Amino acid sequence: MFDDRTHAGKLLAEKLATLALKSPYILAVPRGGLAVAAPIAAKLQANMAVLIAKKIGHPLNPEVAIGAIMPDGSLIHDNQYVSGIGVKQDSFDQLTAKAREIFDQRVKAYEALIVKIHEVRGQDIIIVDDGIATGYTIRAAVKWLQKWNPASIIVAVPVAPNDVTRKLREAQVRVVCMDERDVFQAVGSYYKNFEQMTDAEALEYHRFAPNAIVRL
């Protein structure tokens, strides 16, 4: 169990440091991903920017994603899965609209920090979040990034279910994860302290990363 997101980030940083990446570029997924990414950026002395992707939460459990909005605003979801768990189309449309509203708010909040397409090409990208549940948010981020020809993509997370990490590896994505589980609970259950973060709190973590990208 991790003490908090910073503790998880420090453990991941040690593991990533052994890979001897030449020029890693860290992309943190708000909000919690910034707290995990900051100690990684400090350890690797890596550039760090923000990657916006927003999950669409299940109506009965918002922490469980049933789809996601990619960084370019497009939608990724599985119609068969959504209908199979009993979410009707009108309900899904409402959930998508709510997620898109939050996505737009985050784009505005992190505007000066968001990664640009030309910065992705040819780079060793490390996507960092505070955990993976269904994998939709990370899959959305990876799918978007792969279009822009990075040298490589690593997904670095403290905890994730085995089936999701396996699918990412099958998609030629390297995964660095401290705790991969056969039976998975909510991401927060693997932390002693997993309080919800505000955008302002997440921005503070970005501010203290040594090579954080800020565009004036």
PLY file of the C-alpha trace (Angstrom):
ply
format ascii 1.0
element vertex 216
property float x
property float y
property float z
element edge 215
property int vertex1
property int vertex2
end_header
0.00 0.00 0.00
1.23 3.51 -0.86
1.26 6.29 1.71
0.06 8.84 -0.84
0.60 9.83 -4.48
3.99 11.39 -3.81
5.23 8.20 -2.14
3.99 6.19 -5.13
5.76 8.58 -7.50
9.07 8.21 -5.66
8.87 4.41 -5.90
8.06 4.61 -9.61
10.90 7.07 -10.13
13.41 4.58 -8.74
12.14 1.90 -11.07
12.12 4.17 -14.12
15.64 5.39 -13.37
16.96 1.88 -14.00
15.77 2.03 -17.63
18.43 4.64 -18.53
16.14 6.53 -20.91
18.07 9.14 -22.92
15.57 12.00 -22.95
12.23 11.05 -21.39
9.29 13.40 -21.64
6.75 12.98 -18.85
3.06 13.58 -19.52
0.96 13.74 -16.36
-2.77 13.05 -16.42
-4.67 15.49 -14.16
-5.42 15.58 -11.48
-3.80 12.87 -9.39
-1.24 12.02 -12.03
0.58 15.30 -11.42
1.32 14.39 -7.81
2.78 11.05 -8.94
4.67 12.57 -11.86
6.44 15.39 -9.99
8.93 13.17 -8.09
9.51 11.17 -11.28
10.39 14.34 -13.19
12.71 15.39 -10.37
14.50 12.02 -10.28
14.90 11.75 -14.06
15.49 15.49 -14.60
12.89 15.16 -17.33
10.65 17.66 -19.06
7.08 17.40 -17.78
3.84 18.58 -19.35
0.16 17.80 -18.94
-1.96 15.41 -21.01
-5.71 15.90 -20.73
-7.89 12.81 -21.06
-11.19 12.49 -19.18
-12.92 9.26 -18.27
-16.67 8.84 -18.56
-17.74 7.35 -15.26
-20.27 4.60 -14.66
-23.57 6.08 -13.40
-23.43 3.93 -10.23
-19.68 4.27 -9.65
-18.03 7.35 -11.20
-14.56 5.97 -10.46
-15.15 3.15 -12.97
-14.71 4.35 -16.56
-17.01 3.20 -19.34
-15.37 5.44 -21.93
-13.06 8.42 -22.22
-12.46 11.66 -24.08
-9.10 11.78 -25.83
-6.76 14.78 -25.76
-8.13 16.03 -29.10
-11.69 15.92 -27.76
-12.74 12.74 -29.56
-14.50 9.87 -27.80
-13.34 6.30 -27.18
-15.78 3.69 -25.88
-17.08 0.19 -26.50
-20.77 0.19 -27.43
-21.13 -3.52 -26.67
-19.58 -3.10 -23.23
-21.69 -0.03 -22.40
-24.95 -1.72 -23.37
-23.84 -4.96 -21.72
-23.57 -3.30 -18.30
-27.05 -1.82 -18.66
-26.22 1.79 -19.48
-28.78 3.09 -21.96
-27.80 5.42 -24.79
-29.53 8.51 -23.38
-27.81 7.97 -20.02
-24.46 7.49 -21.75
-24.99 10.67 -23.75
-25.68 12.60 -20.53
-22.58 11.15 -18.87
-20.52 12.03 -21.95
-21.81 15.61 -21.94
-20.89 15.97 -18.26
-17.41 14.50 -18.87
-16.87 16.80 -21.84
-17.78 19.81 -19.71
-15.14 18.79 -17.16
-12.67 18.08 -19.98
-13.17 21.60 -21.36
-12.72 23.09 -17.89
-9.44 21.23 -17.44
-8.18 22.31 -20.83
-8.78 25.88 -19.71
-7.21 25.31 -16.27
-4.05 23.65 -17.63
-3.87 25.48 -20.96
-0.29 26.75 -20.59
0.96 23.30 -19.53
-0.64 21.00 -22.11
1.67 19.01 -24.38
1.81 20.08 -28.03
1.78 17.63 -30.94
5.21 18.63 -32.25
6.70 17.88 -28.81
5.61 14.23 -29.01
7.32 13.23 -32.27
10.47 11.20 -31.75
10.33 11.43 -27.94
10.37 8.71 -25.29
7.03 9.47 -23.66
6.15 8.44 -20.11
2.43 8.76 -19.32
1.84 9.00 -15.58
-1.39 8.62 -13.63
-2.16 7.65 -10.03
-3.59 4.29 -11.05
-5.61 2.41 -13.65
-9.01 0.81 -13.13
-10.72 -0.09 -16.42
-7.96 1.50 -18.50
-10.12 3.73 -20.66
-8.36 6.98 -19.75
-4.90 5.58 -20.44
-6.06 3.84 -23.62
-7.47 7.14 -24.84
-4.18 8.91 -24.14
-2.10 6.16 -25.79
-4.31 6.00 -28.88
-3.95 9.74 -29.41
-0.21 9.76 -28.79
0.50 6.89 -31.17
-0.80 8.98 -34.07
2.06 11.46 -33.61
4.99 9.04 -33.87
6.75 9.13 -30.50
9.95 7.07 -30.27
8.33 5.01 -27.51
5.51 5.11 -24.99
5.77 3.98 -21.38
2.77 3.92 -19.09
3.93 4.41 -15.49
1.37 3.88 -12.75
1.52 2.70 -9.13
-1.26 0.14 -9.43
-3.35 -1.50 -12.17
-5.26 -4.69 -12.98
-3.38 -7.42 -14.86
-5.82 -7.57 -17.75
-5.34 -3.87 -18.54
-1.54 -3.96 -18.36
-1.55 -7.04 -20.57
-3.63 -5.29 -23.24
-1.34 -2.26 -23.15
1.71 -4.46 -23.65
-0.03 -6.25 -26.51
-0.43 -2.79 -28.09
3.38 -2.36 -27.97
3.26 -0.08 -24.94
5.79 -0.60 -22.17
4.22 -0.66 -18.71
6.01 0.15 -15.47
3.72 -0.66 -12.56
4.56 -1.26 -8.91
1.51 -3.40 -8.16
-0.36 -5.44 -10.80
-3.44 -7.23 -9.49
-5.54 -10.19 -10.63
-8.45 -9.05 -8.47
-8.75 -5.27 -8.53
-10.56 -2.88 -6.22
-10.87 0.91 -6.56
-7.55 2.70 -7.15
-7.90 4.60 -3.87
-8.01 1.38 -1.85
-4.27 0.91 -2.49
-3.39 4.24 -0.85
-3.46 5.23 2.81
-4.21 8.80 1.72
-6.12 9.24 -1.54
-7.96 12.50 -1.08
-9.56 14.09 -4.12
-7.39 16.86 -5.55
-8.43 20.23 -6.92
-6.94 21.70 -10.08
-5.17 24.30 -7.94
-3.51 21.55 -5.86
-2.48 19.65 -8.99
-0.96 22.81 -10.46
1.20 23.19 -7.36
2.80 19.81 -8.05
3.50 20.85 -11.63
5.04 24.12 -10.46
7.63 22.33 -8.32
8.75 19.86 -11.00
12.26 21.00 -12.04
11.71 20.93 -15.83
7.97 21.53 -15.99
6.79 23.00 -19.27
5.05 26.37 -18.96
4.13 28.41 -22.02
3.71 32.14 -21.48
0 1
1 2
2 3
3 4
4 5
5 6
6 7
7 8
8 9
9 10
10 11
11 12
12 13
13 14
14 15
15 16
16 17
17 18
18 19
19 20
20 21
21 22
22 23
23 24
24 25
25 26
26 27
27 28
28 29
29 30
30 31
31 32
32 33
33 34
34 35
35 36
36 37
37 38
38 39
39 40
40 41
41 42
42 43
43 44
44 45
45 46
46 47
47 48
48 49
49 50
50 51
51 52
52 53
53 54
54 55
55 56
56 57
57 58
58 59
59 60
60 61
61 62
62 63
63 64
64 65
65 66
66 67
67 68
68 69
69 70
70 71
71 72
72 73
73 74
74 75
75 76
76 77
77 78
78 79
79 80
80 81
81 82
82 83
83 84
84 85
85 86
86 87
87 88
88 89
89 90
90 91
91 92
92 93
93 94
94 95
95 96
96 97
97 98
98 99
99 100
100 101
101 102
102 103
103 104
104 105
105 106
106 107
107 108
108 109
109 110
110 111
111 112
112 113
113 114
114 115
115 116
116 117
117 118
118 119
119 120
120 121
121 122
122 123
123 124
124 125
125 126
126 127
127 128
128 129
129 130
130 131
131 132
132 133
133 134
134 135
135 136
136 137
137 138
138 139
139 140
140 141
141 142
142 143
143 144
144 145
145 146
146 147
147 148
148 149
149 150
150 151
151 152
152 153
153 154
154 155
155 156
156 157
157 158
158 159
159 160
160 161
161 162
162 163
163 164
164 165
165 166
166 167
167 168
168 169
169 170
170 171
171 172
172 173
173 174
174 175
175 176
176 177
177 178
178 179
179 180
180 181
181 182
182 183
183 184
184 185
185 186
186 187
187 188
188 189
189 190
190 191
191 192
192 193
193 194
194 195
195 196
196 197
197 198
198 199
199 200
200 201
201 202
202 203
203 204
204 205
205 206
206 207
207 208
208 209
209 210
210 211
211 212
212 213
213 214
214 215
